[in-house]
Amino acid sequence: MIYLWVCVSKSNILLLDAEEKEAMLQAKEEARVKRIYACLDDPTFLEKMRRRFKDDPRAEAFFSPKKNKILSMQHH
């Protein structure tokens, strides 16, 4: 009986560790996405990107603050 309890306890610990690891990875990914979309609210960043991609006709529209407010709301 004690041996069975030890085996069950160890498997529960392993399961808990896997769940904790998954939760940590998910939190890390959410933080990464937040940092990326925070850039889209930064006027300095947007201006820099418009200059960097000035030859692309989509750059002006994509890197405009109004357009990105909509995009960032969709991903929060």
DSSP file (Angstrom, degrees, kcal/mol; ACC not computed):
  #  RESIDUE AA STRUCTURE BP1 BP2  ACC     N-H-->O    O-->H-N    N-H-->O    O-->H-N    TCO  KAPPA ALPHA  PHI   PSI    X-CA   Y-CA   Z-CA
    1    1 A M     >        0   0    0      0, 0.0     4,-2.2     0, 0.0     5,-0.2   0.000 360.0 360.0 360.0 -45.2    0.0    0.0    0.0
    2    2 A I  H  >  +     0   0    0      1,-0.2     4,-2.3     2,-0.2     5,-0.2   0.910 360.0  52.4 -63.7 -40.7    2.7    2.5    0.9
    3    3 A Y  H  > S+     0   0    0      1,-0.2     4,-2.3     2,-0.2    -1,-0.2   0.914 108.6  50.3 -61.1 -43.3    4.6    1.7   -2.3
    4    4 A L  H  > S+     0   0    0      1,-0.2     4,-2.6     2,-0.2    -1,-0.2   0.912 109.7  50.8 -61.0 -43.3    1.4    2.3   -4.4
    5    5 A W  H  X S+     0   0    0     -4,-2.2     4,-2.8     1,-0.2    -1,-0.2   0.901 109.3  50.9 -61.7 -41.5    1.0    5.7   -2.6
    6    6 A V  H  X S+     0   0    0     -4,-2.3     4,-2.6     2,-0.2    -1,-0.2   0.914 110.9  48.5 -62.9 -43.4    4.6    6.7   -3.4
    7    7 A C  H  X S+     0   0    0     -4,-2.3     4,-2.2     2,-0.2    -2,-0.2   0.922 113.5  46.5 -63.2 -44.1    4.1    5.8   -7.1
    8    8 A V  H  X S+     0   0    0     -4,-2.6     4,-2.3     2,-0.2    -2,-0.2   0.915 112.5  50.9 -64.4 -42.2    0.9    7.8   -7.3
    9    9 A S  H  X S+     0   0    0     -4,-2.8     4,-2.3     1,-0.2    -2,-0.2   0.917 110.0  49.3 -62.2 -43.5    2.5   10.7   -5.4
   10   10 A K  H  X S+     0   0    0     -4,-2.6     4,-2.5     1,-0.2    -1,-0.2   0.906 111.3  48.7 -63.8 -40.8    5.4   10.7   -7.8
   11   11 A S  H  X S+     0   0    0     -4,-2.2     4,-2.4     2,-0.2    -1,-0.2   0.878 110.7  51.3 -68.3 -35.1    3.2   10.7  -10.9
   12   12 A N  H  X S+     0   0    0     -4,-2.3     4,-2.8     2,-0.2    -2,-0.2   0.895 110.0  49.8 -65.6 -39.1    1.1   13.5   -9.4
   13   13 A I  H  X S+     0   0    0     -4,-2.3     4,-2.7     2,-0.2    -2,-0.2   0.923 111.7  48.1 -64.5 -43.8    4.3   15.5   -8.8
   14   14 A L  H  X S+     0   0    0     -4,-2.5     4,-2.1     2,-0.2    -2,-0.2   0.906 112.9  48.4 -63.1 -40.7    5.4   14.9  -12.4
   15   15 A L  H  X S+     0   0    0     -4,-2.4     4,-2.4     2,-0.2    -2,-0.2   0.923 111.8  49.2 -64.4 -44.4    2.0   15.9  -13.7
   16   16 A L  H  X S+     0   0    0     -4,-2.8     4,-3.0     1,-0.2     5,-0.2   0.910 109.7  52.1 -61.6 -42.5    2.0   19.0  -11.6
   17   17 A D  H  X S+     0   0    0     -4,-2.7     4,-2.6     1,-0.2    -1,-0.2   0.901 109.8  48.9 -60.8 -41.1    5.5   19.9  -12.8
   18   18 A A  H  X S+     0   0    0     -4,-2.1     4,-2.4     2,-0.2    -1,-0.2   0.903 112.8  47.5 -65.8 -40.9    4.3   19.5  -16.4
   19   19 A E  H  X S+     0   0    0     -4,-2.4     4,-2.5     2,-0.2    -2,-0.2   0.912 113.0  48.6 -66.0 -42.2    1.3   21.7  -15.8
   20   20 A E  H  X S+     0   0    0     -4,-3.0     4,-2.5     2,-0.2    -2,-0.2   0.912 111.6  49.7 -63.1 -41.9    3.4   24.3  -14.0
   21   21 A K  H  X S+     0   0    0     -4,-2.6     4,-2.5    -5,-0.2    -2,-0.2   0.920 111.3  48.7 -63.2 -43.7    5.9   24.2  -16.9
   22   22 A E  H  X S+     0   0    0     -4,-2.4     4,-2.4     2,-0.2    -2,-0.2   0.907 111.7  49.7 -62.1 -42.5    3.1   24.7  -19.4
   23   23 A A  H  X S+     0   0    0     -4,-2.5     4,-2.4     2,-0.2    -2,-0.2   0.897 111.3  49.2 -63.9 -40.6    1.6   27.6  -17.4
   24   24 A M  H  X S+     0   0    0     -4,-2.5     4,-2.3     2,-0.2    -2,-0.2   0.914 111.6  48.7 -65.5 -42.3    5.1   29.2  -17.2
   25   25 A L  H  X S+     0   0    0     -4,-2.5     4,-2.2     2,-0.2    -2,-0.2   0.899 112.0  49.2 -63.8 -40.2    5.6   28.8  -21.0
   26   26 A Q  H  X S+     0   0    0     -4,-2.4     4,-2.4     2,-0.2    -2,-0.2   0.917 111.4  48.6 -65.8 -42.9    2.1   30.2  -21.7
   27   27 A A  H  X S+     0   0    0     -4,-2.4     4,-2.1     1,-0.2    -2,-0.2   0.892 111.1  51.2 -63.4 -39.4    2.8   33.2  -19.4
   28   28 A K  H  X S+     0   0    0     -4,-2.3     4,-2.0     2,-0.2    -1,-0.2   0.910 110.9  47.9 -63.8 -43.1    6.1   33.8  -21.1
   29   29 A E  H  X S+     0   0    0     -4,-2.2     4,-2.4     2,-0.2    -2,-0.2   0.895 110.3  51.8 -65.3 -41.4    4.5   33.8  -24.5
   30   30 A E  H  X S+     0   0    0     -4,-2.4     4,-2.2     1,-0.2    -1,-0.2   0.898 109.9  49.4 -63.1 -39.9    1.7   36.1  -23.4
   31   31 A A  H  X S+     0   0    0     -4,-2.1     4,-2.2     2,-0.2    -1,-0.2   0.891 110.0  51.5 -65.1 -39.5    4.3   38.6  -22.1
   32   32 A R  H  X S+     0   0    0     -4,-2.0     4,-2.1     2,-0.2    -2,-0.2   0.923 110.6  47.7 -63.1 -44.7    6.3   38.4  -25.4
   33   33 A V  H  X S+     0   0    0     -4,-2.4     4,-2.6     1,-0.2     5,-0.2   0.896 109.7  53.3 -64.5 -40.4    3.1   39.1  -27.4
   34   34 A K  H  X S+     0   0    0     -4,-2.2     4,-1.9     1,-0.2    -1,-0.2   0.913 108.5  49.9 -60.7 -42.4    2.3   42.1  -25.1
   35   35 A R  H  X S+     0   0    0     -4,-2.2     4,-1.1     2,-0.2    -1,-0.2   0.909 110.9  49.9 -62.5 -41.6    5.8   43.5  -25.7
   36   36 A I  H >X S+     0   0    0     -4,-2.1     3,-0.6     1,-0.2     4,-0.6   0.948 114.3  42.9 -62.4 -49.2    5.4   43.2  -29.4
   37   37 A Y  H 3< S+     0   0    0     -4,-2.6     3,-0.4     1,-0.2     4,-0.3   0.742 103.4  66.6 -73.3 -21.5    2.0   44.9  -29.5
   38   38 A A  H >< S+     0   0    0     -4,-1.9     3,-1.5     1,-0.2     4,-0.3   0.854  94.2  60.6 -63.9 -32.9    3.1   47.6  -27.1
   39   39 A C  H X< S+     0   0    0     -4,-1.1     3,-1.6    -3,-0.6     7,-0.3   0.841  94.1  63.2 -60.7 -32.9    5.5   48.8  -29.9
   40   40 A L  T 3< S+     0   0    0     -4,-0.6    -1,-0.3    -3,-0.4    -2,-0.2   0.608 100.9  52.1 -71.6 -10.0    2.4   49.4  -32.1
   41   41 A D  T <  S+     0   0    0     -3,-1.5    -1,-0.3    -4,-0.3    -2,-0.2   0.431  88.5  95.5 -98.6  -2.6    1.3   52.0  -29.6
   42   42 A D    <>  -     0   0    0     -3,-1.6     4,-2.3    -4,-0.3     5,-0.2  -0.806  60.3-160.1 -94.8 110.7    4.6   53.8  -29.6
   43   43 A P  H  > S+     0   0    0      0, 0.0     4,-2.4     0, 0.0     5,-0.2   0.843  91.9  54.8 -59.3 -34.8    4.6   56.8  -32.1
   44   44 A T  H  > S+     0   0    0      2,-0.2     4,-2.3     1,-0.2     5,-0.1   0.925 109.5  46.5 -64.7 -44.3    8.4   56.8  -32.3
   45   45 A F  H  > S+     0   0    0      2,-0.2     4,-2.4     1,-0.2    -1,-0.2   0.923 111.8  51.3 -62.4 -44.9    8.5   53.2  -33.2
   46   46 A L  H  X S+     0   0    0     -4,-2.3     4,-2.3    -7,-0.3    -2,-0.2   0.909 110.8  47.8 -61.3 -42.9    5.8   53.7  -35.8
   47   47 A E  H  X S+     0   0    0     -4,-2.4     4,-2.3     2,-0.2    -1,-0.2   0.918 110.8  51.8 -63.8 -42.9    7.6   56.6  -37.4
   48   48 A K  H  X S+     0   0    0     -4,-2.3     4,-2.4     1,-0.2    -2,-0.2   0.907 111.2  47.3 -59.5 -42.9   10.8   54.6  -37.5
   49   49 A M  H  X S+     0   0    0     -4,-2.4     4,-2.3     2,-0.2    -1,-0.2   0.868 108.6  54.2 -69.2 -36.6    9.1   51.7  -39.2
   50   50 A R  H  < S+     0   0    0     -4,-2.3    -1,-0.2     1,-0.2    -2,-0.2   0.920 112.8  44.1 -62.6 -41.7    7.4   54.0  -41.8
   51   51 A R  H >< S+     0   0    0     -4,-2.3     3,-1.2     1,-0.2    -2,-0.2   0.905 112.7  52.0 -67.7 -40.4   10.9   55.4  -42.7
   52   52 A R  H 3< S+     0   0    0     -4,-2.4     3,-0.3     1,-0.3    -2,-0.2   0.880 120.1  33.3 -64.3 -38.4   12.5   51.9  -42.7
   53   53 A F  T >< S+     0   0    0     -4,-2.3     3,-2.0     1,-0.2     6,-0.4  -0.105  76.7 133.2-108.8  34.5    9.8   50.5  -45.1
   54   54 A K  T <   +     0   0    0     -3,-1.2    -1,-0.2     1,-0.3     6,-0.1   0.752  68.7  58.7 -60.2 -24.8    9.2   53.7  -47.1
   55   55 A D  T 3  S+     0   0    0     -3,-0.3    -1,-0.3    -4,-0.1    -2,-0.1   0.609  88.4  85.4 -80.6 -11.1    9.4   51.8  -50.4
   56   56 A D  S X> S-     0   0    0     -3,-2.0     3,-1.6    -6,-0.2     4,-0.5  -0.814  71.7-149.4 -92.7 120.2    6.6   49.5  -49.4
   57   57 A P  T 34 S+     0   0    0      0, 0.0     4,-0.5     0, 0.0     3,-0.2   0.717  95.8  56.9 -62.8 -19.2    3.2   51.1  -50.3
   58   58 A R  T 3> S+     0   0    0      1,-0.2     4,-2.7     2,-0.1     5,-0.2   0.657  86.3  81.3 -83.6 -15.7    1.6   49.3  -47.4
   59   59 A A  H <> S+     0   0    0     -3,-1.6     4,-3.0    -6,-0.4    -1,-0.2   0.904  86.8  52.9 -61.0 -45.8    3.9   50.7  -44.7
   60   60 A E  H  < S+     0   0    0     -4,-0.5    -1,-0.2     1,-0.2    -2,-0.1   0.920 116.1  39.9 -58.2 -45.0    2.2   54.1  -44.3
   61   61 A A  H >4 S+     0   0    0     -4,-0.5     3,-1.1     1,-0.2     6,-0.2   0.920 118.2  46.5 -71.2 -43.1   -1.2   52.4  -43.7
   62   62 A F  H 3< S+     0   0    0     -4,-2.7    -2,-0.2     1,-0.3    -3,-0.2   0.906 114.4  45.8 -68.5 -41.0    0.1   49.6  -41.5
   63   63 A F  T 3< S+     0   0    0     -4,-3.0    -1,-0.3    -5,-0.2   -13,-0.2   0.020  84.9 115.3 -95.3  28.9    2.4   51.7  -39.3
   64   64 A S  S <> S-     0   0    0     -3,-1.1     4,-2.1     1,-0.1     5,-0.2  -0.793  71.1-127.3 -94.1 142.6   -0.2   54.5  -38.7
   65   65 A P  H  > S+     0   0    0      0, 0.0     4,-1.7     0, 0.0     5,-0.1   0.870 106.5  52.4 -57.9 -40.1   -1.3   54.9  -35.1
   66   66 A K  H  > S+     0   0    0      1,-0.2     4,-1.2     2,-0.2     3,-0.2   0.937 110.5  47.0 -63.5 -46.7   -5.0   54.7  -35.9
   67   67 A K  H  > S+     0   0    0      1,-0.2     4,-1.8    -6,-0.2     3,-0.2   0.909 113.2  49.2 -59.9 -44.2   -4.7   51.4  -37.8
   68   68 A N  H  X S+     0   0    0     -4,-2.1     4,-3.1     1,-0.2     5,-0.2   0.747  99.5  64.3 -75.2 -23.0   -2.6   49.8  -35.1
   69   69 A K  H  X S+     0   0    0     -4,-1.7     4,-1.7    -5,-0.2    -1,-0.2   0.927 106.8  45.4 -60.6 -42.4   -5.0   50.8  -32.3
   70   70 A I  H  X S+     0   0    0     -4,-1.2     4,-1.6    -3,-0.2    -2,-0.2   0.930 114.3  48.1 -65.5 -45.4   -7.5   48.5  -34.0
   71   71 A L  H  X S+     0   0    0     -4,-1.8     4,-1.1     1,-0.2    -2,-0.2   0.922 111.6  48.9 -61.9 -44.8   -4.9   45.7  -34.5
   72   72 A S  H  X S+     0   0    0     -4,-3.1     4,-0.6     1,-0.2    -1,-0.2   0.836 108.5  54.1 -69.1 -30.1   -3.6   45.9  -31.0
   73   73 A M  H >< S+     0   0    0     -4,-1.7     3,-0.7    -5,-0.2    -1,-0.2   0.865 104.5  55.7 -68.1 -34.4   -7.2   45.7  -29.6
   74   74 A Q  H 3< S+     0   0    0     -4,-1.6    -1,-0.2     1,-0.2    -2,-0.2   0.796 110.8  44.1 -67.3 -27.7   -7.9   42.6  -31.6
   75   75 A H  H 3<        0   0    0     -4,-1.1    -1,-0.2    -3,-0.2    -2,-0.2   0.456 360.0 360.0-100.6  -1.4   -4.9   40.8  -30.0
   76   76 A H    <<        0   0    0     -3,-0.7    -1,-0.2    -4,-0.6    -2,-0.1   0.464 360.0 360.0 -88.2 360.0   -5.3   41.8  -26.3
